[in-house]
Amino acid sequence: MRPWVSFAIAASLTIAASMIGSSAMAQSKVDINVGAGTQGGSQYPITVSIGTLLEKMPQIGRVTLQPGGSIGNVIRVDDGKSDIAITMSQSLREGRLGKEPFKKPTNNAVNLITLHAFHVAIFVDEDSPIKQFKDFAGKKLNVAPKGFSIREIAETIAKMEGVHGKVDLGTLRITEAVESFKDGHHQGLMYAPSERFGAFMNLAQTRNIRLVQLDRKVMDAFVKEDPSFYIARFPKDRSAYKNLSNSVETLAYPNVIAASAKMPDDLAYNIVKFVAERFDEIRPSEPSLETFDVKDMAIDAGAPFHPGAVKYYRERGWIK
């Protein structure tokens, strides 16, 4: 396991007192390895921004970014190869439970910071007769190809609504799905956009659309089964979607910054405090962070928080 602070012990009677003092200060800083997102994805610029911010902390020396993915980052944190890493709330929780594709429970990986969420969104034309999910029975709802989280979510909701096998779940990727929706080949679009999602913002520029409200009892049951989800309003800022007529309460699952449970409490506390108090320096890295409320860093996303993070969030009154 990589130690948190590596001290080089050296002594020499010829070293001046001022040099000794300077060396001690340098050695008190901690080098941090950050598990970043995949280059080209939205997670990567966020982690670059966070890494740049952490380099300004008095307690931190060198910050190294290691590109990775959501599942791999949980494993890296658990193994001690990354001190902190970006991942999805689902991946962090499933890793701790030891679910496939994880080979063992990743108990050393805990939540440090909850970031912006992705929201389960179902778009229909404004004048569509579809008012609730079960109304898609006998109709075409494009979701995503197999392997996408949103497809698993759609199938779970269909089962809970009693219409599994009755809804024609399309497999088009988002660009083709939007065009198919415009042409009337699909009666709905189901996806998991962040607060500002270009494909749907562009769609709302060209036609009048509406979001389908999921049944509250279904959402509550879903969250109870998988607490890496929570219920949130989408979109917070409807002005970004010109001809969207409403917003809805829906299922949400966030990006999170995971940390090693072995990170000293004071270091975790100082990282969370520094990020919270200078979050405006991170916002430009991702459009969806423009509307992010800093107190949402403390949202429970299905995995325990590091004790150092809990201390800060309690001080701010964000958790009890």
N, C-alpha and C positions, 0 to 999 in steps of 0.2 A: 504494500500500500504506500502510495506516495505521501511523505510527511507534509503537514501544512506549512511548516517553516523550516527551511534548511539552513542550519547555522554552520558556517565554516569557522572552526576553532583555530586560531592562530595567535601566537604570542611572540613578541620580540621586544627586548629591552630598549631597542633603538627607535621604536615607533613613538612619535610625539603624541602627547596627550590629545591634541586636537584631532589627529588622525584616528585615534582610538574612538573618540566620540563620534566622528563622522561615520566610521565603519559600523558602529553599533546601531546608529539610526538607520543605515541602509539595510542592515540585517533584520530589523524589526518589521520590515514590510513583507507582505505575503504575495507571492506570485499566484495568479489565478488562471486556470484553464477553463474556457467557456465553450460548451458544446453548441455550435451554431446550427442554423437551419441549412438546408440544401441551397447552394448557390443558384440564383434564379428564382427562388421561391420567396414568399413574403416574410418568412421567418428569418431569413439571412440578414437583411438590412436592420431588422430589429436588434438582433444579437450584436451586429457590428456597432450599432449605436450604444447599446448597453455596455459593451466592452470599452468603447471610447470614454464613456462616462465614468466607469469604474477606475480607469487609469488616473482619474483626477482625485480619487480618494486618498487621504494621507496614509491609510493602513495598507494600501495595495501597491505593489511594485509593477511587475510586468504582467500584462494580460495577453494570453494566447488564445486565438480562436481556432477551433477544430470543426470544420464543416461536417454535418451529419444529418440524420433524419430523426423523426419523432421517436421511433422505437429504439434505434441505436443510441440515442442520447440518454434515454432512461438507463440503459445497460451501462453506458460509460460512467454515469454518475454513481450507479450502484457499485461498480467496480473500482471507483476512485480515480478513474482516468480523466474525468472532468469534475470540477468543483461545483459548477452550475451549468445548466443546459436548458435550452428551449425545447418544449415538447407539447403534445396535446394532453388535455386532462384525461381523456380516455386511455391514452398510452400509459400515463403515469399510474393510474388506478389499476389497469389490467396487469401491468408489470408487478405491482405490489401483490396482486392476487396470484401471480404465476400463470396467467392464462396464456394460451398460444398467441403469438409465436415465442413468448418468453419461456425459457427452459427451466427457470426457477424464480421464486418470488424475489423481487428487487426491493427488499425492505430497507436498504440504505438510501433509497431515493425518496425524498419528501418534497412537498411544495414549499416554495419560498415566496413567489409572487404570482398571482393570477392576473393575466393580461386580458386583452379584448377577446370577445367571443365570436363564434360562428353560430348562425341562427338557422333553425329549420324553417324554411320559407316556401310557401306554396302559392304561386302566382296563377291567376286566371284572368280572362278578360273581364272588364268592369261589369258588363251586362250578362256574364255567365250565370246559368241557373245553379251552379255548384256553390253551395254555402258551407259545407263541412266535408271532411275527408271521405266519409262513407258515400257521398254523392258521386265519387269517382267510379263506383261499381259500374262495370259495363263501358267505361270510358278509358281514354289513354292519358296517362300521367307520366311524363318523362322524368326520370330520376337521375340515373348515372350508370356507367358500366359497372359490372360486378367487381367487387373489391373496394369500392368507394364506401366510406362510412355512411353517407347519406342513403345509400341503397339499403343497407342493413336497417337503418332507422325507419325507412319507408315500409319495409317488410314487417318490422315489429309493430308499427302503428296499424298497418292493415290487419294484422292478426288481432290486435286489441280492439279494433273497430268491427271485427267480424266480417271483413270483406277481403281477406287474403285469398288470392287466386281469382278474385272477381275484378280486380283492377289491373289493367294492362300497363305494367311498369316498363317504360321505355329505357333503352340503354345508351342513348346518344350522349356524347360529350357536350359541354355547355354551349359552345358556339353553334353546333349543328342543332342542338335542342331549341335554342332561341329561334332559329330560322324555321324549324318545324312548327313551333308554336305560332309564329306569325302567319304561316301558311295554313293553319287550322288542322294540321295532322295530329296534333296533341292538344287536349283540352286544358292541360295544366303543366306547369313547370315546378318541380320540387328540387330544391338545392339547399346548400348550407353556406350562404354568403356571409361575409363580414359586414360591418356597418356600412362601408362604402364599397360596393361591388360593381365594377364597370359594366359587365354584361347586362345587368338588370337596370342600372342607371341609364344605359343607352336605350334599352327596351322601353323604359318609362318616358323617354323623350319622344317616342314615335306612336304610342298608343295608350289608351286608358286601361289601366290594370288594377287589380285588387288582390289582397292577400286573403287566403282562407284561414279562418281561425280554427285551431285545433281544440278539441274538447278538453276542458280543464281536468276532468277526472282521469282522462287518458294520460295527460301530461304529468299529473301528480303520481300516477302509478308508474310511469316511465322513470321519473326521477327517483322514486323510492327503490326501484330495481337497480338503477345505475346512477348513483349520486355524483358521477363526473359531469352530469348534466344539471342545469338549473333552469328556472323559468325567467325570461327577460322580455322586454318589449323590443320589437323590431319593426321599422327602423326607429332609432331615437330621433333622428333628424330627417323628417319626411321630405324636406325641401330638396334633398339630394336626388329624390326620385320624382321628377316633375309631375307626371300624370298618374301617380299611385294615389288611390283614394283613401287609404287607411293604413294604420299600423296595427299590429297584433301582439298579444302575449304568446310566446312560443318557447320551444326547447332551445337551449343554448349550451354550447360546450366551448371552453376557451383554450387559447394558448396559455401555457404556464411556464414559469422558470422554476425548474426543479433544482434541488441542492442536495448535497450529501448530508445525511443525518449526522455524520461525524464532524461536520464543520463546527468550529467553536461558536457558542451562542453569541458572543459579543461580535464576532465577525459577521455572522448572519444578520444580526440586529443592525449593524452599521451599514451593510449593503442595502438592506430594505429601506432604511431611513434615508440614505443618500439618493436612492432611486426615486423614492416618493417625493422628496423635497426638490428634486431637480428633474421631474418627469417631463417638463416642457422641452427639455433637450432631446428627449427620445421621440416625442410625437411626430416630428417630420419624417421619420423613417417608415411610417405606415399610415396611409390615409385614414384607416379605421380608428387610429389612436387619437384623432382630432377630437372626437366626442367622448373619449374614455375618461371616466371619473376616477380619480386616483384612489378613492376609498374602496373601489372595486378590486384593488389589489388583494383585499382580504376576503373575497368571495370563496366560500367552501366549494371546491371542485372535485371532491371525492377522494382526496388523499390528505393525510395529516400535514399540517404546516410545521416547519422547523420551529423549535422553541424560541429562537431568536426573533423570528418573524412574528410569532404570537405576542411576544413582549411589546414590540413596536405597535402592532395593530391594536392591542389593548390600550396602550398609552393614548392612541389617537381616538379611541372610542369606536373603532370600526368593527370590533368583535367584543363579546362579553368575556 
